[in-house]
Amino acid sequence: MEALLTMGKTLPKSASPHEIGAIICDVFNCKLDEISKVEALKKGMTNDSFIFSVGSERYVFRVPGRGTDALINRKQEHDVYAAIKELAISDEILYFNEKSGHKISRYYEDSQSLESENVLKAMSLLRKFHSKAIKVSHQFDIWERIEYYLTLCQNNSTPQFPGFEVVYQRIIKVNDFLSQSKKDYILCHVDAVIDNFLVTSGGNLKLLDWEYAGMADYRIDIAMHAIYSGYSQSGIEELASLYYGFKPTEEDMIIIYAYVALSGFLWSLWTCYKEGQGDDFGDYGSEQFEYADRYSSLVIQHVVRETNEER
């Protein structure tokens, strides 16, 4: 228990070491003194996690971060894990509380994060997942999320970025463009960044952290991966080529750029809200806003050019 109490000092105030200990004991039918080797795993952008052992096995306990209850629907996350269980591409879930967001999953010994130079493997797994066309009952509506995060930021008096209103007006137009494009909605991960791909000791590739997942246009996953990794325009084009296995059409690229713009805007708002809760993500919010600025302009220029050519 002492190890849990020590760990509790680094976790959100909502996380009680006594409550965590009780959950572990209940799940594994063990006593507190059987919980050992408690150590921090990572402090994520949305959650905090730690590793612990019961007997000879090791597990990961996820604790939602500050303000997460306003961002994540844990019932929907649970539904996603149920929908993808048979694919065996996610972490193995042993306990999930839809109310608190607490989650226990199996820890993969000697696993490694996927290196950025192996992005082809990530895109191959993503494409294979998309090909299953899995359905769930909820959507990830990026425009609804933008409006919601904007409200959260305004309610918490969190800062905005220089030129915010100009970019916001362009983002509205980009969303109008997307609403008129042809889309097939399937289950998407929405946060398929390089850090969420894990290579197990057996060489299997896993995709972790499905809390934002929902029904959406699959191209949003390509865009999300690109902006987290800081890709340039040529890098985004190369990423899309790796995903498709060939050079994508101009139509696909423009839609991907549109999602880059909206996603960058979304995560800049997300950062504003989280930093208003006391977190610090450095330049991440500004970098995401730059994507919104640059690619909203690029998409609108394309739309104007296409409109003029049709006249």
C-alpha positions in Angstrom: 0.0 0.0 0.0 2.9 2.3 0.7 3.9 2.2 -3.0 0.4 3.2 -4.0 0.4 6.1 -1.5 3.7 7.3 -2.9 2.3 7.0 -6.5 -0.8 8.8 -5.5 1.1 12.0 -4.9 1.8 12.3 -8.7 -1.7 11.4 -9.8 -4.8 13.7 -10.2 -6.5 14.7 -7.0 -9.6 12.6 -8.1 -7.5 9.5 -7.9 -7.5 8.0 -4.3 -4.8 5.5 -3.6 -7.2 3.7 -1.3 -9.8 3.5 -4.0 -7.2 2.3 -6.5 -6.0 -0.4 -4.1 -9.6 -1.6 -3.5 -10.2 -1.8 -7.2 -7.1 -3.9 -7.8 -7.9 -6.2 -4.9 -11.4 -6.7 -6.2 -10.4 -7.4 -9.8 -7.6 -9.8 -8.9 -9.1 -11.2 -5.7 -5.9 -10.3 -3.8 -4.8 -8.5 -0.7 -3.2 -5.1 -0.6 0.2 -6.5 0.4 0.1 -8.6 -2.8 0.3 -5.5 -5.0 3.9 -4.7 -5.7 6.3 -3.0 -8.1 4.2 0.1 -8.5 5.8 2.6 -10.9 4.8 5.4 -13.1 4.3 4.5 -16.8 3.7 7.8 -18.4 2.0 11.1 -17.9 -0.1 11.3 -21.0 -1.8 14.3 -22.5 -5.3 13.0 -21.4 -4.5 10.4 -18.8 -1.9 9.2 -16.3 -1.0 5.6 -16.0 1.1 3.4 -13.7 2.3 -0.2 -13.8 1.8 -2.6 -10.9 2.3 -6.3 -10.3 0.1 -9.0 -8.7 2.0 -12.2 -8.4 4.2 -12.6 -11.4 2.0 -10.7 -13.8 2.2 -6.9 -14.6 -0.7 -4.6 -15.5 -1.4 -1.0 -16.4 -3.8 1.1 -14.4 -5.1 4.2 -16.2 -6.3 7.2 -14.2 -8.1 10.0 -16.2 -6.3 13.4 -16.0 -7.7 16.7 -14.9 -10.8 17.9 -16.7 -11.1 14.7 -18.7 -14.6 14.1 -17.6 -15.7 17.0 -19.8 -13.8 15.6 -22.8 -14.4 11.9 -22.9 -17.5 9.7 -22.9 -16.3 6.6 -21.2 -19.5 4.6 -22.1 -18.7 5.2 -25.7 -15.0 4.2 -25.2 -16.2 1.0 -23.5 -18.5 0.3 -26.5 -15.5 0.8 -28.9 -13.4 -1.7 -27.0 -16.2 -4.2 -27.2 -16.6 -3.6 -30.9 -12.9 -4.2 -31.7 -12.2 -7.0 -29.2 -12.2 -9.8 -31.8 -9.6 -7.9 -33.9 -7.1 -8.3 -31.1 -5.4 -5.0 -32.2 -5.8 -3.1 -28.9 -4.5 -3.5 -25.4 -6.2 -6.4 -23.5 -8.8 -4.8 -21.1 -9.3 -6.6 -17.7 -11.3 -3.9 -16.0 -13.2 -0.8 -17.2 -15.3 1.6 -15.2 -17.6 3.7 -17.4 -18.2 6.2 -14.7 -14.7 6.9 -13.4 -12.8 6.1 -16.5 -10.4 3.8 -14.5 -9.1 1.0 -16.7 -6.8 -1.9 -16.1 -5.1 -3.6 -19.0 -2.4 -6.2 -19.5 1.2 -4.8 -19.5 3.3 -6.0 -22.5 6.7 -6.8 -21.2 9.7 -5.7 -23.4 7.3 -3.9 -25.7 8.5 -0.8 -27.6 6.8 2.3 -29.1 6.8 2.2 -32.9 9.6 4.3 -34.3 8.7 7.0 -36.6 10.7 5.4 -39.5 8.3 2.4 -39.3 5.3 4.5 -40.1 4.4 2.1 -43.0 3.6 -0.5 -40.4 1.3 2.0 -38.6 -0.5 2.9 -41.8 -0.8 -0.7 -42.8 -2.5 -1.6 -39.5 -4.7 1.5 -39.7 -5.8 0.6 -43.3 -6.5 -3.0 -42.2 -8.6 -1.8 -39.3 -10.5 0.6 -41.6 -11.2 -2.2 -44.0 -13.3 -4.0 -41.4 -15.8 -1.1 -41.5 -16.8 -1.6 -37.9 -19.9 0.2 -36.7 -20.7 1.7 -33.4 -23.7 3.8 -32.3 -21.8 7.1 -31.8 -20.0 9.5 -34.1 -16.9 11.5 -33.7 -18.3 14.7 -35.2 -15.3 16.9 -35.5 -17.4 20.1 -36.0 -19.6 19.3 -33.0 -16.4 18.8 -31.0 -14.9 22.1 -32.2 -18.0 24.0 -31.1 -18.0 22.1 -27.8 -14.3 22.8 -27.1 -14.8 26.4 -28.0 -17.6 26.7 -25.4 -15.3 25.0 -22.8 -12.5 27.5 -23.6 -14.9 30.5 -23.4 -16.4 29.3 -20.1 -13.0 28.9 -18.6 -11.6 32.2 -19.9 -8.7 30.4 -21.5 -6.5 32.2 -24.0 -7.0 32.3 -27.8 -4.3 32.6 -30.5 -3.3 35.6 -32.6 -5.5 35.8 -35.6 -8.0 33.4 -34.0 -11.2 35.0 -35.5 -9.8 35.1 -39.0 -8.8 31.5 -38.9 -12.1 30.5 -37.3 -14.0 32.0 -40.1 -11.9 30.0 -42.6 -12.5 26.9 -40.6 -16.2 27.4 -40.9 -15.8 27.4 -44.7 -13.6 24.3 -44.6 -16.3 22.5 -42.7 -18.9 23.6 -45.2 -16.7 22.2 -47.9 -16.4 18.9 -46.1 -20.1 18.6 -45.4 -20.6 18.6 -49.2 -18.0 15.9 -49.9 -18.7 12.2 -50.2 -17.9 10.3 -47.1 -18.4 6.8 -45.8 -18.5 6.7 -42.0 -16.8 3.8 -40.3 -15.2 3.4 -36.9 -12.1 5.5 -36.7 -9.5 5.7 -33.9 -9.2 9.6 -34.2 -6.0 9.6 -32.1 -3.8 7.2 -34.2 -0.6 9.0 -33.5 2.8 7.3 -33.6 2.9 7.1 -29.7 -0.2 5.0 -29.6 1.3 2.2 -31.7 3.1 -0.5 -29.6 5.3 -3.4 -30.8 5.0 -6.3 -28.4 8.0 -8.6 -27.6 6.4 -11.1 -30.0 6.5 -8.6 -32.9 2.8 -7.9 -32.9 1.6 -4.3 -33.5 -1.0 -2.9 -31.1 -3.0 0.3 -31.3 -3.7 1.8 -27.9 -5.9 4.6 -26.4 -9.3 4.4 -28.1 -11.1 7.0 -26.0 -11.7 9.4 -28.8 -12.8 6.7 -31.3 -16.1 7.0 -33.1 -17.8 6.8 -36.5 -16.1 9.2 -38.9 -14.5 9.6 -42.4 -11.4 7.3 -42.3 -9.3 10.1 -43.7 -9.4 11.9 -40.4 -7.1 9.2 -39.0 -4.4 10.1 -41.6 -4.7 13.8 -40.8 -4.5 13.2 -37.0 -1.4 11.1 -37.4 0.3 13.8 -39.5 -0.3 16.8 -37.3 0.8 15.1 -34.2 4.1 14.2 -35.8 4.6 17.7 -37.2 4.5 16.6 -40.9 5.1 19.2 -43.7 2.8 19.2 -46.7 5.1 16.9 -48.6 5.3 14.6 -45.5 1.5 14.4 -45.4 1.4 13.4 -49.0 4.0 10.7 -48.4 2.0 9.5 -45.4 -1.2 9.3 -47.5 0.8 7.3 -50.1 1.9 4.9 -47.5 -1.7 4.4 -46.3 -3.1 3.9 -49.8 -0.2 2.0 -51.2 -0.2 4.4 -54.2 -0.3 8.1 -54.9 -3.7 9.4 -53.7 -6.0 11.4 -55.8 -6.2 15.2 -55.6 -9.7 14.8 -54.2 -8.5 12.6 -51.4 -5.6 14.9 -50.6 -7.8 18.0 -50.4 -10.1 16.2 -48.0 -7.2 15.1 -45.9 -5.9 18.7 -45.8 -9.4 19.8 -44.7 -9.2 17.4 -41.8 -5.7 18.6 -41.0 -7.1 22.1 -40.8 -10.1 21.1 -38.6 -8.0 18.8 -36.5 -5.4 21.4 -35.9 -8.1 23.8 -34.8 -9.7 21.2 -32.6 -6.5 20.3 -30.7 -5.5 24.0 -30.3 -8.9 24.5 -28.5 -8.3 21.2 -26.6 -4.9 22.5 -25.4 -6.5 25.8 -24.3 -9.0 24.0 -22.2 -6.5 21.6 -20.7 -4.0 24.3 -19.9 -6.9 26.2 -18.2 -7.1 23.2 -16.0 -3.5 23.5 -15.0 -1.7 21.4 -17.6 1.2 22.7 -19.7 1.8 21.4 -23.2 4.4 23.9 -24.3 4.1 24.9 -28.0 1.7 22.1 -28.8 -1.4 24.4 -29.0 0.4 27.0 -31.2 1.7 24.3 -33.5 -1.8 22.9 -33.9 -3.2 26.3 -34.6 -0.6 26.8 -37.3 -2.0 23.7 -39.0 -5.4 25.2 -38.8 -4.2 28.5 -40.2 -2.1 27.1 -43.1 -4.3 24.3 -44.3 -7.6 26.2 -44.0 -6.1 28.7 -46.4 -4.9 26.0 -48.7 -8.3 24.3 -48.9 -10.2 27.5 -49.5 -7.8 28.4 -52.3 -8.6 25.0 -53.9 -12.3 25.5 -53.5 -12.2 29.0 -55.1 -10.0 27.7 -58.0 -12.4 24.8 -58.6 -15.4 27.1 -58.5 -13.8 29.5 -61.0 -13.0 26.6 -63.4 -16.6 25.5 -63.3 -17.9 28.9 -64.5 
